[in-house]
Amino acid sequence: MPGFSVPNPCPQPWATMTPTAAGRFCGQCQHQVVDFSALSEAEVHAWLAQPGVGTVCGLFRAGQFAPSVPAGAVATAAPRWRRWLLTGLALLSLKPLLSSCQNAQSNATAANGATEQADELATAPQGQVTIRGRVLDDSTGLAVAGAEIFIADTPYGAVADEQGNFSFTMKQQWEAVQNGLVSLRVSGSPFVFVPQTLSVAVSPAPAPLTVRLQSVPGRGQIMGKVAGHEPPQKPPL
């Protein structure tokens, strides 16, 4: 399903607009602003697909839609015994033991990630390069699930999984690569994060990236003209 965003948020205060049946009327730009904040993503798509609907201004809220993550990325809840154990440790203030467990788990995760990267790079055909990384919320340090990573101005790239991890393989010699660098456009929810562009050195074994997305002003409701877009596609090889 195509996504949509609000590329140029409107600074006009919602509270000062005149209420209407579908939302409110903005006296500044003389346009109706549709209140989409209580609708699901499917309902918003259905509303925008109605015959005769042209350019639309809308009001959305942060966290309104579930992040779109790649197929097969399934969230796994912690086992019940593990939740009980962690709760008991917290109540007993056994911080050294808990810290030790967390560090061991983090080290194991890092080791597994390094092994997976080495395996993928070792089997990657000559002339191709794998770029991978993780997208985090700069305010909370948490993963940004469903973040979209586009390669330069192309429709190709990847979508971050529920842990914020992404990976894609592309040709090392490609028109999107200029002077050994490739530009990446990274964006999370348009209602929460400011899109970010970064240059990455293209080499046979580039280091994993850590992208920290900044919050939009207000970080909550956002208003403006709605623009549709397709999610990134797998790069051609």
Phi, psi and omega per residue, in radians:
M1 nan 2.240 3.121
P2 -1.041 2.611 3.098
G3 -1.711 3.091 3.067
F4 -2.598 2.817 -3.086
S5 -2.613 3.130 3.067
V6 -2.149 1.549 -3.036
P7 -1.040 -0.629 -3.102
N8 -2.194 1.521 -3.111
P9 -0.995 2.518 -3.138
C10 -1.575 2.304 -3.108
P11 -1.487 -0.074 -3.086
Q12 -1.160 2.393 -3.122
P13 -1.254 2.222 -3.131
W14 -1.053 -0.664 -3.042
A15 -1.132 -0.435 -3.092
T16 -1.555 -0.073 -3.116
M17 -1.428 2.760 -3.118
T18 -1.435 2.163 -3.141
P19 -1.065 2.461 3.065
T20 -2.316 3.083 -3.132
A21 -1.108 -0.630 -3.077
A22 -1.709 -0.192 -3.092
G23 2.962 -1.931 3.102
R24 -2.592 2.790 3.128
F25 -1.885 2.209 -3.127
C26 -1.565 2.004 3.132
G27 -1.261 -0.337 -3.119
Q28 -1.240 -0.837 -3.105
C29 -1.870 -0.011 3.107
Q30 1.041 0.772 3.111
H31 -2.295 2.604 3.007
Q32 -1.416 2.419 3.084
V33 -1.920 2.013 -3.094
V34 -1.371 2.328 3.117
D35 -1.505 1.716 3.122
F36 -1.638 0.012 -2.929
S37 -1.120 -0.357 -3.127
A38 -1.793 0.065 -3.071
L39 -1.711 2.707 3.032
S40 -1.379 2.931 3.132
E41 -1.073 -0.719 3.133
A42 -1.106 -0.684 3.135
E43 -1.170 -0.649 3.094
V44 -1.143 -0.768 3.108
H45 -1.046 -0.746 3.136
A46 -1.108 -0.688 3.133
W47 -1.117 -0.783 -3.104
L48 -1.236 -0.372 -3.112
A49 -1.497 -0.012 -3.140
Q50 -1.120 2.527 3.112
P51 -1.036 2.399 3.070
G52 1.492 -0.038 3.119
V53 -1.395 2.061 3.130
G54 -1.776 -2.267 3.097
T55 -1.226 2.276 -3.052
V56 -2.193 2.363 2.965
C57 -1.719 2.390 -3.093
G58 -2.415 2.821 3.050
L59 -1.989 2.226 3.135
F60 -2.213 2.968 3.084
R61 -2.287 2.708 3.137
A62 -1.133 2.467 3.111
G63 1.298 0.216 -3.089
Q64 -1.177 -0.630 -3.090
F65 -2.009 2.517 3.064
A66 -1.184 2.427 3.137
P67 -1.083 2.486 3.112
S68 -1.558 1.881 -3.117
V69 -1.937 2.742 -3.099
P70 -1.027 2.635 3.097
A71 -1.045 2.435 3.126
G72 1.646 -0.223 3.111
A73 -1.500 1.715 -3.050
V74 -1.897 2.269 3.105
A75 -1.266 2.363 3.131
T76 -1.998 2.073 -3.141
A77 -1.293 2.593 3.115
A78 -1.142 2.431 3.100
P79 -0.980 2.667 -3.087
R80 -1.056 -0.712 -3.116
W81 -1.105 -0.577 -3.140
R82 -1.215 -0.697 3.123
R83 -1.111 -0.737 3.114
W84 -1.098 -0.733 -3.105
L85 -1.105 -0.801 -3.126
L86 -1.129 -0.670 3.109
T87 -1.119 -0.759 3.127
G88 -1.095 -0.711 3.123
L89 -1.095 -0.694 -3.134
A90 -1.150 -0.732 -3.119
L91 -1.159 -0.596 -3.128
L92 -1.505 -0.016 3.137
S93 1.017 0.668 3.106
L94 -1.524 1.111 -3.048
K95 -1.104 -0.716 -3.141
P96 -1.050 -0.726 -3.127
L97 -1.181 -0.761 3.133
L98 -1.090 -0.757 3.132
S99 -1.087 -0.686 3.136
S100 -1.116 -0.729 3.133
C101 -1.121 -0.748 -3.120
Q102 -1.155 -0.714 3.126
N103 -1.129 -0.695 3.130
A104 -1.121 -0.713 3.125
Q105 -1.153 -0.717 3.133
S106 -1.119 -0.730 3.128
N107 -1.125 -0.684 3.133
A108 -1.151 -0.712 3.122
T109 -1.109 -0.765 3.134
A110 -1.108 -0.704 3.140
A111 -1.139 -0.735 3.117
N112 -1.114 -0.711 3.123
G113 -1.104 -0.729 3.132
A114 -1.126 -0.694 3.130
T115 -1.133 -0.776 3.128
E116 -1.068 -0.732 3.137
Q117 -1.113 -0.767 -3.141
A118 -1.092 -0.708 3.139
D119 -1.120 -0.763 -3.105
E120 -1.171 -0.740 3.138
L121 -1.171 -0.599 -3.121
A122 -1.178 -0.543 -3.102
T123 -1.708 -0.067 -3.131
A124 -1.184 2.312 3.121
P125 -1.050 2.679 3.123
Q126 -1.103 2.458 -3.131
G127 1.581 -0.015 3.099
Q128 -2.051 2.740 -3.122
V129 -2.430 2.455 3.111
T130 -1.857 2.157 3.087
I131 -1.903 2.219 -3.115
R132 -2.399 2.865 3.118
G133 3.107 -2.895 -3.117
R134 -2.459 2.440 3.133
V135 -1.870 2.191 -3.094
L136 -2.145 2.696 3.022
D137 -1.410 2.038 -3.077
D138 -1.125 -0.457 -3.106
S139 -1.360 -0.611 -3.044
T140 -2.015 -0.314 -3.074
G141 1.400 0.027 -3.122
L142 -1.461 2.784 3.123
A143 -1.173 2.560 3.067
V144 -1.810 1.595 3.128
A145 -1.184 2.472 3.102
G146 1.383 0.096 3.091
A147 -1.068 2.475 -3.116
E148 -1.821 2.320 3.139
I149 -2.093 1.952 3.122
F150 -1.807 2.503 3.096
I151 -1.528 1.954 3.131
A152 0.863 -2.304 -3.130
D153 -1.733 0.320 -3.135
T154 -1.547 2.919 3.067
P155 -1.522 0.201 -3.038
Y156 -1.780 2.702 3.115
G157 2.790 -2.373 -3.089
A158 -2.752 2.888 3.074
V159 -2.051 2.310 -3.121
A160 -1.212 2.500 3.123
D161 -1.417 -2.946 -3.043
E162 -1.211 -0.285 3.059
Q163 -1.693 0.127 3.134
G164 1.412 0.077 -3.107
N165 -1.445 2.507 3.059
F166 -2.447 2.776 3.136
S167 -2.821 2.415 3.013
F168 -2.620 2.672 3.126
T169 -2.010 2.349 -3.136
M170 -2.455 2.983 3.089
K171 -1.234 2.384 3.139
Q172 -1.213 -0.579 3.049
Q173 -1.828 1.683 -3.066
W174 -2.443 2.691 -3.087
E175 -1.124 -0.391 3.101
A176 -1.299 -0.278 3.125
V177 -1.588 2.112 -3.119
Q178 -2.157 2.092 3.128
N179 0.958 0.691 3.105
G180 1.363 0.135 -3.133
L181 -2.154 2.584 3.029
V182 -2.238 2.431 -3.128
S183 -1.612 2.342 3.093
L184 -2.028 2.346 3.063
R185 -1.853 2.045 -3.053
V186 -2.036 2.299 3.116
S187 -2.550 2.484 3.029
G188 -1.826 -2.587 3.074
S189 -1.041 2.243 3.140
P190 -1.157 -0.209 -3.137
F191 -1.636 -0.030 -3.083
V192 -2.226 -0.680 -2.976
F193 -2.114 2.603 3.027
V194 -1.473 2.242 3.096
P195 -1.031 2.614 -3.083
Q196 -2.313 2.475 3.085
T197 -2.094 2.323 3.119
L198 -2.442 2.658 3.102
S199 -1.747 2.360 -3.093
V200 -2.156 2.284 3.090
A201 -1.246 2.235 -3.127
V202 -1.617 2.045 3.117
S203 -2.447 2.965 3.141
P204 -1.034 -0.484 -3.114
A205 -2.444 1.243 -3.135
P206 -1.182 2.529 3.131
A207 -1.204 2.592 3.093
P208 -1.029 2.501 -3.105
L209 -1.669 2.657 2.944
T210 -2.178 1.975 -3.106
V211 -1.869 2.164 3.134
R212 -1.938 1.951 -3.108
L213 -1.491 2.365 3.124
Q214 -1.495 2.703 3.140
S215 -1.378 2.572 3.015
V216 -1.295 2.687 3.096
P217 -1.022 2.275 -3.134
G218 1.576 -0.582 3.124
R219 0.580 1.311 -3.140
G220 -3.121 -1.829 3.092
Q221 -1.389 2.573 3.100
I222 -2.479 2.562 -3.033
M223 -2.404 2.526 3.107
G224 2.727 -3.071 -3.125
K225 -1.219 2.354 -3.095
V226 -1.506 2.293 3.108
A227 -2.177 2.323 3.138
G228 -1.584 2.726 3.077
H229 -2.764 2.739 3.099
E230 -1.626 2.565 3.071
P231 -1.204 2.795 -3.116
P232 -1.100 2.544 3.116
Q233 -1.805 2.784 3.097
K234 -1.136 2.279 -3.105
P235 -1.067 2.513 3.069
P236 -1.280 2.525 -3.139
L237 -2.145 nan nan
